[in-house]
Amino acid sequence: MAVLADDLVFDKKDQLEKIEGFCLPDEVIRAVFDLKGAATGFLGITDRRIIYYDKSLVTERKAMISIPYSRMSMVGSEDDKGHIIKKGFFVTGRLTVKGLGFEDRTFELRGGDKAHIAHQIISEYLI
């Protein structure tokens, strides 16, 4: 059974529950963020990997995809307002991960503050 971190951050309870179902025993869930845009899914961050739910309207396929930290080489965050600390419904924060054996992946989170939090958590495991 997955473990919920004491400082867990999440947007939606149902997304958290889906991530829990894909976690390994004793894997610690640190955050689950809703992704911006139609049919974009959500991003889970654990102590071992990131897990994202990819649902595409084009192909009508849905998949849970994991990227372990051991395969990542870089993480970056940005926001569309120029200041990572701005908050608000219309602010988008982007989180990009690069690594070995997979294409760069950029996630649009609902808020620059959430992209910054995601960046900080992932950095703990990469550095």
Secondary structure by P-SEA (a helix, b strand, c coil): ccccccccccccaaaaaaaaaacccccccccccccccccccbbbbcccbbbbbbbbccccbbbbbbbccccccbbbbbccccccccccccbbbbbbbbbccccbbbbbcccaaaaaaaaaaaaaaac
